[in-house]
Amino acid sequence: MLDGYSFIEMLDGVQLLEGSKSLTKKDSKGLKRWFSQLLDWMLTSQQGIEEGSMMNNHSVAYDAQIIAYALYCGNQKVALEVINAFPEKRLYQQVEPDGSQPHELRRTLAFHCSQYNLTHSLDIYQLARKAGRELHNETSADGR
């Protein structure tokens, strides 16, 4: 699942091309259909379900992809479900009040995984803003 993460940035470029002569309506429709099928597979396949249940940067990357693909395909409902669940389901579960990320710190590449988790989280904040939802003021009872 992590290998698909680069599609998020690619979709930014695709959206810039929409409306130009370089990306036909047929190509755009086909690409949206493909991403819709990928989104469905990620949400329903055993591999997708397992990735979404992880308690580390893999699940945050999974959420970012779900949001990005859902927004691209026009599935605002799925995007907002994941966005709205993000603080409680991911952020408060993976980041301590002091900012440490215990699930990442236990891994062999702790710095890399911690940095990835933060990068994916920031991407989710940007995607949420694009969907009309601000997450930057969310705070848990213990200050996360």
PyMOL commands that set and color helices and strands:
alter all, ss='L'
color gray80, all
select helices_A, chain A and resi 2-17+25-44+46-52+57-73+76-94+102-105+110-130
alter helices_A, ss='H'
color red, helices_A
deselect
rebuild
show_as cartoon
